[in-house]
Amino acid sequence: MWGGQQRGKSAFVWLIILILMSPVSLLAERLSLAQILKKCASYCELLSNSVFHFVCLEEVEERLFYSARRITYYRPTAFFKRHKLLYDYQLIWKDGRITEKRILLEENGREKNIPNAHLKTKRFKHKKIIFGPIGLLSPYWQKRHTYRIIREERLKGQETLVLEALPSPSAQTKHLYGKIWVNLSDGSILKLEWKQESLENYDLIQNLARQFRAKPRITLIAEYFQEKKGFTFPVGLSLKKITFRPETES
């Protein structure tokens, strides 16, 4: 159990951008997939049972893709619009309860100072990113996923194993899933990359892509590089490389 606050030395940046387009180490060889998942489950249990007060500045930038509602000879025309937000963000986790609050400080460069503000993103919503690992690797969620080892990778000076999590055939609810970078030394999570099919509002992106006779390519990544008291915290969430490729391309 531990408490404390973190603020301001480095802003917590969530950058949402829409743009057009190893050999395994000896340590990894000694660890089976079951052993790795057990380490991850233990880490998630410790995270679930801790007490903390996480405070930061939250920057959000969207570059939104709009159809101009008319069709040229080749395909519909479109344009981009930038949407920037700055929040004072805090998350309190105590006695099994999560309190997440935002104060909107700026919108598109204009001062706001709106307490108890909602997240005003247009396409995708994100919340409680701190607990992203729990939604993939806690004992509860491990029963609802299947896993496989993809490769080993060195990340931020740490030996990690990249896993892929997919919904198990028995899973009945829609939830996020994808790739996981696991620190081999302690089972902590350094990075998550969710598959586009699991994202909220993915059907809307598909519909937009169909207007342009294209297929979406989306990469949503959370990086947990800030370490405190044995836990890793997010330094950024990026939704990048939303690429509309012609359907004739692979």
C-alpha contacts under 8 A as a table, 3 or more apart, distances in Angstrom:
res1	aa1	res2	aa2	distance
1	M	49	N	7.19
1	M	50	S	4.74
1	M	51	V	5.65
2	W	50	S	6.30
2	W	51	V	5.46
2	W	52	F	6.33
2	W	229	K	7.98
3	G	51	V	5.64
3	G	52	F	4.59
3	G	53	H	6.47
4	G	52	F	6.15
4	G	53	H	5.92
4	G	54	F	7.75
5	Q	52	F	7.52
5	Q	53	H	5.43
5	Q	54	F	5.70
5	Q	55	V	6.21
6	Q	53	H	7.74
6	Q	54	F	5.88
6	Q	55	V	5.34
6	Q	56	C	6.66
7	R	10	S	7.62
7	R	54	F	7.85
7	R	55	V	5.24
7	R	56	C	4.76
7	R	57	L	7.38
8	G	11	A	5.72
8	G	56	C	5.70
8	G	57	L	6.36
11	A	56	C	6.26
11	A	57	L	5.05
11	A	58	E	6.51
11	A	59	E	7.48
11	A	235	V	7.88
12	F	56	C	5.96
12	F	57	L	5.47
12	F	58	E	4.99
12	F	59	E	6.63
12	F	234	P	7.55
12	F	235	V	5.35
12	F	236	G	5.92
13	V	57	L	7.60
13	V	58	E	5.52
13	V	59	E	4.80
13	V	60	V	6.64
13	V	235	V	6.61
13	V	236	G	4.94
13	V	237	L	6.78
14	W	58	E	6.64
14	W	59	E	5.58
14	W	60	V	5.01
14	W	61	E	7.21
14	W	236	G	5.17
14	W	237	L	4.49
14	W	238	S	5.68
15	L	59	E	7.09
15	L	60	V	5.32
15	L	61	E	5.16
15	L	62	E	7.07
15	L	236	G	7.43
15	L	237	L	6.27
15	L	238	S	4.79
15	L	239	L	6.56
15	L	240	K	7.99
16	I	60	V	6.51
16	I	61	E	5.26
16	I	62	E	4.78
16	I	63	R	7.10
16	I	237	L	7.79
16	I	238	S	5.43
16	I	239	L	4.65
16	I	240	K	6.37
17	I	61	E	6.82
17	I	62	E	5.29
17	I	63	R	5.24
17	I	64	L	7.77
17	I	238	S	7.42
17	I	239	L	5.79
17	I	240	K	5.05
17	I	241	K	7.27
17	I	242	I	7.58
18	L	62	E	7.14
18	L	63	R	5.37
18	L	64	L	6.37
18	L	65	F	7.04
18	L	239	L	7.55
18	L	240	K	6.04
18	L	241	K	6.27
18	L	242	I	5.05
18	L	243	T	7.53
19	I	63	R	7.69
19	I	240	K	7.23
19	I	241	K	5.77
19	I	242	I	5.61
19	I	243	T	6.18
20	L	241	K	7.13
20	L	242	I	6.58
20	L	243	T	4.70
20	L	244	F	6.33
21	M	241	K	6.63
21	M	242	I	7.22
21	M	243	T	4.71
21	M	244	F	6.97
21	M	245	R	7.67
22	S	151	R	6.11
22	S	152	E	5.94
22	S	153	E	6.99
23	P	151	R	7.43
23	P	152	E	6.79
24	V	28	A	5.99
24	V	29	E	6.45
24	V	151	R	6.89
24	V	152	E	5.51
25	S	28	A	5.19
25	S	29	E	6.18
25	S	152	E	7.34
26	L	29	E	4.99
26	L	30	R	6.31
27	L	30	R	5.26
27	L	31	L	6.62
27	L	184	L	7.68
28	A	31	L	5.23
28	A	32	S	7.74
28	A	152	E	7.57
28	A	161	L	7.33
28	A	184	L	7.25
29	E	32	S	7.25
31	L	34	A	7.99
31	L	35	Q	5.84
31	L	36	I	6.38
32	S	35	Q	5.17
32	S	36	I	6.33
33	L	36	I	5.10
33	L	37	L	6.17
33	L	148	R	7.41
33	L	149	I	7.11
34	A	37	L	5.17
34	A	38	K	6.15
35	Q	38	K	5.01
35	Q	39	K	6.32
36	I	39	K	5.12
36	I	40	C	6.30
36	I	184	L	7.58
36	I	187	G	6.87
37	L	40	C	4.97
37	L	41	A	6.05
37	L	137	L	7.19
37	L	187	G	7.97
38	K	41	A	5.05
38	K	42	S	6.25
39	K	42	S	5.18
39	K	43	Y	6.30
39	K	186	D	6.76
39	K	187	G	4.82
40	C	43	Y	5.05
40	C	44	C	6.19
40	C	137	L	6.09
40	C	138	S	7.23
40	C	182	V	7.68
40	C	186	D	7.93
40	C	187	G	4.55
40	C	188	S	6.36
40	C	189	I	7.84
41	A	44	C	5.09
41	A	45	E	6.14
41	A	137	L	5.75
41	A	138	S	4.81
41	A	139	P	5.55
42	S	45	E	5.06
42	S	46	L	6.30
42	S	138	S	7.83
42	S	187	G	7.75
43	Y	46	L	5.18
43	Y	47	L	6.26
43	Y	186	D	7.61
43	Y	187	G	6.07
43	Y	188	S	6.02
44	C	47	L	4.96
44	C	48	S	6.03
44	C	133	P	6.94
44	C	134	I	5.48
44	C	137	L	6.85
44	C	138	S	5.32
45	E	48	S	5.02
45	E	49	N	6.17
45	E	138	S	6.73
46	L	49	N	5.19
46	L	50	S	6.21
47	L	50	S	5.36
47	L	231	F	7.18
48	S	96	G	7.43
48	S	134	I	7.84
49	N	95	D	7.96
49	N	96	G	7.42
50	S	93	W	7.63
50	S	94	K	7.36
51	V	92	I	7.79
51	V	93	W	5.50
51	V	94	K	4.97
51	V	95	D	7.47
52	F	92	I	5.96
52	F	93	W	5.50
52	F	94	K	6.87
53	H	90	Q	7.08
53	H	91	L	5.84
53	H	92	I	4.49
53	H	93	W	6.51
54	F	90	Q	5.48
54	F	91	L	5.13
54	F	92	I	6.34
55	V	88	D	7.66
55	V	89	Y	5.75
55	V	90	Q	4.30
55	V	91	L	6.55
56	C	88	D	6.28
56	C	89	Y	5.40
56	C	90	Q	6.45
57	L	86	L	7.13
57	L	87	Y	5.85
57	L	88	D	4.89
57	L	89	Y	5.79
58	E	86	L	5.75
58	E	87	Y	5.00
58	E	88	D	6.21
58	E	89	Y	6.02
59	E	84	K	7.54
59	E	85	L	5.87
59	E	86	L	4.69
59	E	87	Y	6.48
60	V	84	K	5.71
60	V	85	L	5.03
60	V	86	L	6.39
61	E	82	R	7.10
61	E	83	H	5.68
61	E	84	K	4.43
61	E	85	L	6.37
62	E	81	K	7.98
62	E	82	R	5.63
62	E	83	H	4.97
62	E	84	K	6.37
62	E	121	T	7.41
63	R	80	F	6.13
63	R	81	K	5.46
63	R	82	R	4.37
63	R	83	H	6.26
64	L	80	F	5.30
64	L	81	K	5.07
64	L	82	R	6.16
64	L	83	H	7.43
64	L	122	K	7.91
65	F	78	A	6.98
65	F	79	F	5.94
65	F	80	F	4.71
65	F	81	K	6.69
66	Y	78	A	5.45
66	Y	79	F	5.40
66	Y	80	F	6.11
66	Y	81	K	7.60
67	S	70	R	7.66
67	S	76	P	6.89
67	S	77	T	6.12
67	S	78	A	4.27
67	S	79	F	6.57
68	A	76	P	7.21
68	A	77	T	5.55
68	A	78	A	4.98
68	A	79	F	7.00
69	R	76	P	7.06
69	R	77	T	7.38
69	R	78	A	7.97
70	R	76	P	5.67
70	R	77	T	6.41
71	I	74	Y	7.50
71	I	75	R	5.49
71	I	76	P	3.95
71	I	77	T	6.13
72	T	75	R	5.25
72	T	76	P	5.58
72	T	77	T	6.49
75	R	211	Q	7.91
75	R	212	F	6.02
76	P	211	Q	7.02
76	P	212	F	6.38
83	H	107	E	7.72
83	H	108	N	6.17
84	K	107	E	5.77
84	K	108	N	4.81
84	K	109	G	7.42
85	L	104	L	7.47
85	L	105	L	7.78
85	L	106	E	5.73
85	L	107	E	4.63
85	L	108	N	6.26
85	L	109	G	7.98
85	L	120	K	7.95
86	L	104	L	6.13
86	L	105	L	5.45
86	L	106	E	4.98
86	L	107	E	6.49
87	Y	102	R	5.94
87	Y	103	I	5.31
87	Y	104	L	4.52
87	Y	105	L	5.27
87	Y	106	E	7.07
88	D	102	R	5.58
88	D	103	I	4.99
88	D	104	L	6.56
88	D	105	L	6.76
89	Y	100	E	7.66
89	Y	101	K	5.95
89	Y	102	R	4.67
89	Y	103	I	6.64
90	Q	100	E	5.91
90	Q	101	K	5.42
90	Q	102	R	6.57
91	L	98	I	6.98
91	L	99	T	5.58
91	L	100	E	4.45
91	L	101	K	6.45
91	L	128	K	7.82
92	I	97	R	7.97
92	I	98	I	5.77
92	I	99	T	5.05
92	I	100	E	6.52
93	W	96	G	6.69
93	W	97	R	5.69
93	W	98	I	4.73
93	W	99	T	6.54
94	K	97	R	5.43
94	K	98	I	6.81
100	E	128	K	7.46
101	K	116	N	5.99
101	K	117	A	7.50
102	R	115	P	6.62
102	R	116	N	5.44
102	R	117	A	5.38
102	R	118	H	7.04
102	R	119	L	7.87
103	I	113	N	6.35
103	I	114	I	5.43
103	I	115	P	4.37
103	I	116	N	5.66
103	I	117	A	5.47
104	L	107	E	7.56
104	L	112	K	6.14
104	L	113	N	5.39
104	L	114	I	4.94
104	L	115	P	6.48
104	L	116	N	7.93
104	L	117	A	5.82
105	L	111	E	5.79
105	L	112	K	5.04
105	L	113	N	4.56
105	L	114	I	6.72
106	E	109	G	5.75
106	E	110	R	5.21
106	E	111	E	4.45
106	E	112	K	5.14
106	E	113	N	7.12
107	E	110	R	5.28
107	E	111	E	6.69
107	E	112	K	6.87
114	I	117	A	5.97
119	L	125	K	7.33
121	T	124	F	6.32
121	T	125	K	6.36
122	K	125	K	7.88
123	R	201	N	6.96
124	F	200	E	6.38
124	F	201	N	6.59
125	K	200	E	7.39
126	H	129	I	6.99
128	K	131	F	5.73
128	K	132	G	7.21
129	I	132	G	5.08
129	I	222	A	7.77
129	I	234	P	7.30
130	I	133	P	7.67
130	I	233	F	6.14
130	I	234	P	6.21
131	F	134	I	5.33
131	F	135	G	6.76
132	G	135	G	5.35
132	G	136	L	6.91
132	G	192	L	7.84
133	P	136	L	5.35
133	P	137	L	5.82
133	P	138	S	7.43
133	P	189	I	6.53
133	P	192	L	7.76
134	I	137	L	5.26
134	I	138	S	4.80
134	I	141	W	7.51
135	G	138	S	6.53
135	G	141	W	6.08
135	G	176	L	7.71
136	L	141	W	5.71
136	L	142	Q	6.65
136	L	145	H	7.68
136	L	165	A	7.32
136	L	176	L	7.82
136	L	177	Y	6.75
137	L	140	Y	7.88
137	L	141	W	5.87
137	L	142	Q	5.39
138	S	141	W	5.31
138	S	142	Q	5.96
139	P	142	Q	5.16
139	P	143	K	6.74
140	Y	143	K	5.83
140	Y	144	R	7.35
141	W	144	R	5.07
141	W	145	H	6.58
142	Q	145	H	5.30
142	Q	146	T	7.43
143	K	146	T	7.90
143	K	168	S	7.79
144	R	167	P	6.01
144	R	168	S	5.27
144	R	170	S	7.08
144	R	171	A	5.47
145	H	165	A	5.97
145	H	166	L	5.31
145	H	167	P	4.42
145	H	168	S	4.52
145	H	171	A	7.60
146	T	165	A	5.68
146	T	166	L	5.33
146	T	167	P	6.20
146	T	168	S	5.36
147	Y	163	L	6.61
147	Y	164	E	5.52
147	Y	165	A	4.67
147	Y	166	L	6.51
148	R	163	L	5.65
148	R	164	E	5.44
148	R	165	A	6.97
149	I	161	L	7.25
149	I	162	V	6.19
149	I	163	L	4.62
149	I	164	E	6.50
150	I	161	L	7.64
150	I	162	V	5.50
150	I	163	L	5.52
150	I	164	E	6.72
151	R	161	L	6.02
151	R	162	V	5.38
151	R	163	L	7.47
152	E	159	E	7.33
152	E	160	T	5.81
152	E	161	L	4.43
152	E	162	V	5.90
153	E	159	E	6.26
153	E	160	T	5.30
153	E	161	L	6.09
153	E	162	V	6.94
154	R	157	G	6.16
154	R	158	Q	5.50
154	R	159	E	4.76
154	R	160	T	5.78
155	L	158	Q	5.23
155	L	159	E	6.55
155	L	160	T	6.60
155	L	190	L	7.98
156	K	225	F	7.78
158	Q	183	N	6.55
158	Q	184	L	7.99
159	E	183	N	6.10
159	E	184	L	6.00
159	E	185	S	7.61
160	T	181	W	5.83
160	T	182	V	5.08
160	T	183	N	4.54
160	T	184	L	5.34
161	L	180	I	7.98
161	L	181	W	5.71
161	L	182	V	5.24
161	L	183	N	6.76
161	L	184	L	6.53
162	V	179	K	6.67
162	V	180	I	5.49
162	V	181	W	4.60
162	V	182	V	6.33
163	L	179	K	5.55
163	L	180	I	5.07
163	L	181	W	6.53
163	L	182	V	7.52
164	E	178	G	5.63
164	E	179	K	4.42
164	E	180	I	6.25
165	A	177	Y	5.80
165	A	178	G	5.23
165	A	179	K	6.17
165	A	180	I	7.54
166	L	177	Y	5.87
166	L	178	G	6.50
167	P	170	S	7.98
167	P	171	A	6.05
167	P	177	Y	7.09
168	S	171	A	5.35
174	K	198	S	7.21
175	H	198	S	6.21
175	H	199	L	7.90
176	L	194	W	6.43
176	L	195	K	7.52
176	L	198	S	4.96
176	L	199	L	6.39
177	Y	194	W	5.39
177	Y	195	K	6.13
177	Y	198	S	6.24
178	G	192	L	7.30
178	G	193	E	5.69
178	G	194	W	4.20
178	G	195	K	4.85
179	K	192	L	5.79
179	K	193	E	5.01
179	K	194	W	6.21
179	K	195	K	7.63
180	I	189	I	7.14
180	I	190	L	7.91
180	I	191	K	6.01
180	I	192	L	4.79
180	I	193	E	6.54
181	W	189	I	5.93
181	W	190	L	5.59
181	W	191	K	5.02
181	W	192	L	6.39
182	V	187	G	5.78
182	V	188	S	5.90
182	V	189	I	4.83
182	V	190	L	6.22
182	V	191	K	7.57
183	N	186	D	6.00
183	N	187	G	5.19
183	N	188	S	5.30
183	N	189	I	6.05
183	N	190	L	6.65
184	L	187	G	5.68
184	L	188	S	7.85
188	S	231	F	7.15
188	S	232	T	7.00
189	I	192	L	7.66
189	I	224	Y	6.81
189	I	232	T	6.99
190	L	223	E	6.02
190	L	224	Y	4.69
190	L	225	F	6.04
190	L	232	T	7.01
191	K	221	I	7.18
191	K	222	A	5.73
191	K	223	E	4.54
191	K	224	Y	5.69
191	K	225	F	8.00
192	L	221	I	5.61
192	L	222	A	5.20
192	L	223	E	6.59
193	E	219	T	7.02
193	E	220	L	5.63
193	E	221	I	4.42
193	E	222	A	6.55
194	W	198	S	7.12
194	W	199	L	7.60
194	W	219	T	7.12
194	W	220	L	5.57
194	W	221	I	6.55
195	K	198	S	5.70
195	K	199	L	7.16
195	K	218	I	7.82
195	K	219	T	7.18
195	K	220	L	7.41
196	Q	199	L	5.45
196	Q	202	Y	7.01
196	Q	217	R	7.47
196	Q	218	I	5.52
196	Q	219	T	6.68
196	Q	220	L	7.41
197	E	202	Y	6.45
198	S	202	Y	7.48
199	L	202	Y	5.48
201	N	204	L	5.30
201	N	205	I	6.83
202	Y	205	I	5.14
202	Y	206	Q	6.28
203	D	206	Q	4.97
203	D	207	N	6.21
204	L	207	N	5.08
204	L	208	L	6.28
205	I	208	L	5.06
205	I	209	A	6.16
205	I	216	P	7.03
206	Q	209	A	5.03
206	Q	210	R	6.22
206	Q	215	K	7.06
206	Q	216	P	6.49
207	N	210	R	5.13
207	N	211	Q	6.68
208	L	211	Q	5.36
208	L	212	F	7.13
209	A	212	F	5.33
209	A	213	R	6.24
209	A	214	A	5.01
209	A	215	K	5.62
209	A	216	P	6.12
209	A	244	F	6.30
210	R	213	R	4.67
210	R	214	A	5.65
210	R	215	K	7.10
211	Q	214	A	7.57
212	F	244	F	7.94
212	F	246	P	7.71
213	R	246	P	6.02
213	R	247	E	5.97
214	A	244	F	5.44
214	A	245	R	4.97
214	A	246	P	4.17
214	A	247	E	4.64
215	K	243	T	7.82
215	K	244	F	5.40
215	K	245	R	5.37
215	K	246	P	6.42
215	K	247	E	5.82
216	P	242	I	6.32
216	P	243	T	5.56
216	P	244	F	4.83
216	P	245	R	6.71
217	R	241	K	6.72
217	R	242	I	5.19
217	R	243	T	4.94
217	R	244	F	6.55
217	R	245	R	7.78
218	I	239	L	7.33
218	I	240	K	6.64
218	I	241	K	5.65
218	I	242	I	4.54
218	I	243	T	6.81
219	T	239	L	5.82
219	T	240	K	5.47
219	T	241	K	5.89
219	T	242	I	6.93
220	L	237	L	7.44
220	L	238	S	5.83
220	L	239	L	4.40
220	L	240	K	6.42
221	I	237	L	5.76
221	I	238	S	5.35
221	I	239	L	6.43
222	A	234	P	6.70
222	A	235	V	7.88
222	A	236	G	5.87
222	A	237	L	4.40
222	A	238	S	6.48
223	E	234	P	5.43
223	E	235	V	5.93
223	E	236	G	5.58
223	E	237	L	6.55
224	Y	227	E	7.88
224	Y	232	T	5.37
224	Y	233	F	4.82
224	Y	234	P	4.02
224	Y	235	V	5.86
224	Y	236	G	7.51
225	F	232	T	6.13
225	F	233	F	6.36
225	F	234	P	6.31
225	F	235	V	6.12
226	Q	232	T	5.39
226	Q	233	F	4.99
226	Q	234	P	6.39
226	Q	235	V	6.29
227	E	230	G	6.40
227	E	231	F	5.53
227	E	232	T	4.39
227	E	233	F	6.17
228	K	231	F	5.32
228	K	232	T	6.37
228	K	233	F	7.59
234	P	237	L	7.44
239	L	242	I	7.75
245	R	249	E	6.64
246	P	249	E	5.59
247	E	250	S	7.48
